[in-house]
Amino acid sequence: MKKIMFVGRVGAGKTTLTQRLRGEKIHYYKTQYVHYGDLIIDTPGEYTERANLAGALALYAYEADVVGFLIKANDVYSIYGPNITCMVNRDVIGIVTAIDRPDANVEKCKEWLRLAGCKTIFALDSKTGRGVDALLEYLSKEE
C-alpha cells in the first residue's frame, strides 16, 4: 500500500480521514504535530496556513509516495495556488471531504483542486465512509 501524506487547512478533515482509513473510532482531537504513521502522515492545518511552517510539509512529502490535498466541500475559498503540485516530487491527489453536508459544493472544490494541479480527485465523507473505498483502492494499487 502507498504511504500518503494529508495536507490541508484546519478543519479540512485530515485527522478524521486518517481515523477512517485506520478503522479507528472517529473522534475529534486537534492535531498538534506531524503524526508520522506506518502508511499515513497526518499534518496540522497550521503547517499549510502559515508560510513559516510550510517548509516542513515539503520535507515530509519526501517520506510519502502520495500527497493528498484536502479541501472541505463547503469551503468558501481554496488555499492551494495554481499549479502548486509541481512543488512536490510526488503524485499529488485531490480529496474533497464532507461531501454529505447540505451546503457542500463538490464541483467547485474539484475545480479548485484541478487548478492546483491534481489530476486524480476523490470525493468522500469520512464520517459515513461514503467514497472512502475508492481512495483505499487507489492507495492499494501497485505501479
C-alpha positions as CSV (number, residue, x, y, z in Angstrom):
1,M,0.0,0.0,0.0
2,K,1.2,3.5,-0.8
3,K,2.1,5.8,2.0
4,I,0.1,9.1,1.9
5,M,0.6,12.5,3.5
6,F,-2.5,14.6,4.1
7,V,-2.3,18.3,3.7
8,G,-5.0,20.9,4.2
9,R,-6.1,23.7,6.3
10,V,-7.5,23.4,9.8
11,G,-10.8,21.6,9.7
12,A,-10.3,20.0,6.3
13,G,-10.8,16.5,7.7
14,K,-7.3,15.1,7.6
15,T,-7.5,13.5,11.1
16,T,-11.0,12.2,10.6
17,L,-10.0,10.6,7.3
18,T,-6.9,9.1,8.9
19,Q,-9.1,7.6,11.6
20,R,-11.5,6.2,9.0
21,L,-8.6,4.6,6.9
22,R,-7.1,3.0,10.0
23,G,-10.5,1.6,11.1
24,E,-10.5,3.6,14.3
25,K,-13.4,5.1,16.1
26,I,-13.9,8.6,14.8
27,H,-13.4,11.2,17.5
28,Y,-12.3,14.8,17.4
29,Y,-8.9,15.9,18.6
30,K,-6.6,18.7,17.5
31,T,-3.5,17.6,15.6
32,Q,-0.7,19.4,17.3
33,Y,2.3,17.9,15.4
34,V,3.0,15.8,12.4
35,H,1.7,12.3,13.1
36,Y,4.1,10.0,11.2
37,G,2.4,6.7,10.9
38,D,3.0,3.4,9.1
39,L,1.0,4.4,6.0
40,I,-0.4,7.8,6.8
41,I,1.3,11.1,7.6
42,D,-1.3,13.4,9.2
43,T,-0.2,17.1,9.4
44,P,-1.6,20.0,11.3
45,G,-3.6,22.5,9.3
46,E,-1.4,25.3,10.6
47,Y,1.5,23.9,8.5
48,T,-0.5,24.7,5.4
49,E,-1.8,28.0,6.5
50,R,1.5,29.6,7.8
51,A,4.4,30.2,5.5
52,N,7.0,29.7,8.2
53,L,5.8,26.1,8.8
54,A,5.1,25.2,5.1
55,G,8.8,24.1,4.6
56,A,8.2,21.2,7.0
57,L,5.5,19.9,4.6
58,A,7.9,19.8,1.7
59,L,10.4,17.8,3.8
60,Y,7.8,15.3,5.0
61,A,6.5,14.9,1.4
62,Y,9.7,13.0,0.6
63,E,8.7,10.4,3.1
64,A,5.4,9.7,1.3
65,D,4.5,8.0,-2.0
66,V,1.5,10.3,-2.5
67,V,0.5,13.7,-1.2
68,G,-3.2,14.3,-0.7
69,F,-4.5,17.8,-0.9
70,L,-7.7,18.0,1.2
71,I,-10.4,20.6,0.9
72,K,-13.8,20.6,2.7
73,A,-16.8,20.5,0.4
74,N,-18.2,23.7,1.9
75,D,-15.0,25.8,1.9
76,V,-15.5,29.3,0.5
77,Y,-12.0,29.5,-0.9
78,S,-9.0,27.3,-1.7
79,I,-5.7,27.6,0.0
80,Y,-3.9,26.0,-2.9
81,G,-2.3,28.2,-5.6
82,P,-2.5,27.4,-9.3
83,N,-0.2,24.5,-10.3
84,I,1.3,24.2,-6.8
85,T,1.6,20.4,-7.2
86,C,4.8,20.9,-9.2
87,M,6.5,21.9,-5.9
88,V,6.4,18.3,-4.7
89,N,8.2,15.5,-6.5
90,R,5.4,13.0,-5.7
91,D,2.0,12.1,-7.0
92,V,-0.5,14.7,-5.7
93,I,-4.1,13.8,-5.5
94,G,-7.1,15.9,-4.5
95,I,-9.6,14.9,-1.8
96,V,-12.9,16.7,-1.3
97,T,-14.2,15.9,2.2
98,A,-17.5,16.3,3.9
99,I,-19.5,15.8,0.7
100,D,-22.7,14.9,2.6
101,R,-23.0,18.3,4.1
102,P,-26.1,20.2,3.0
103,D,-24.0,23.2,1.9
104,A,-21.4,21.1,0.0
105,N,-20.3,22.3,-3.4
106,V,-18.2,19.4,-4.6
107,E,-17.8,20.5,-8.2
108,K,-16.4,23.9,-7.1
109,C,-13.9,22.2,-4.9
110,K,-12.9,19.7,-7.6
111,E,-12.2,22.6,-9.9
112,W,-10.0,24.3,-7.3
113,L,-8.0,21.1,-6.9
114,R,-7.7,20.7,-10.7
115,L,-6.4,24.3,-10.9
116,A,-3.9,23.4,-8.2
117,G,-2.6,20.6,-10.5
118,C,-4.4,17.5,-9.1
119,K,-5.3,15.1,-11.9
120,T,-6.8,12.4,-9.7
121,I,-9.6,13.6,-7.3
122,F,-11.7,11.7,-4.8
123,A,-14.9,13.0,-3.2
124,L,-15.7,11.4,0.2
125,D,-17.3,11.7,3.6
126,S,-15.1,10.2,6.3
127,K,-17.8,10.2,8.9
128,T,-20.2,8.0,6.9
129,G,-17.5,6.2,4.9
130,R,-19.0,7.2,1.6
131,G,-16.3,7.3,-1.2
132,V,-13.5,6.1,1.1
133,D,-13.3,2.7,-0.7
134,A,-12.2,4.4,-3.9
135,L,-9.3,6.1,-2.1
136,L,-8.3,2.8,-0.5
137,E,-8.4,1.1,-3.9
138,Y,-6.1,3.8,-5.3
139,L,-3.7,3.5,-2.5
140,S,-3.6,-0.3,-2.8
141,K,-2.7,-0.3,-6.4
142,E,0.9,-1.2,-7.2
143,E,2.5,0.8,-10.0
